């Protein structure tokens, strides 16, 4: 098995969290506005 570099793992994780946070913030704005 070829393990991904730690940087790529962390970057992918933070990128996924950012997308989730962005979608959540958009939902919250649409809900309250």
Secondary structure in CASP SS format (residue, H / E / C, confidence):
PFRMAT SS
TARGET T0000
AUTHOR 0000-0000-0000
METHOD secondary structure of the structure
MODEL  1
X C 1.00
X C 1.00
X C 1.00
X C 1.00
X C 1.00
X H 1.00
X H 1.00
X H 1.00
X H 1.00
X H 1.00
X H 1.00
X H 1.00
X H 1.00
X H 1.00
X H 1.00
X H 1.00
X H 1.00
X H 1.00
X H 1.00
X H 1.00
X H 1.00
X H 1.00
X H 1.00
X H 1.00
X H 1.00
X H 1.00
X H 1.00
X H 1.00
X H 1.00
X H 1.00
X H 1.00
X H 1.00
X C 1.00
END
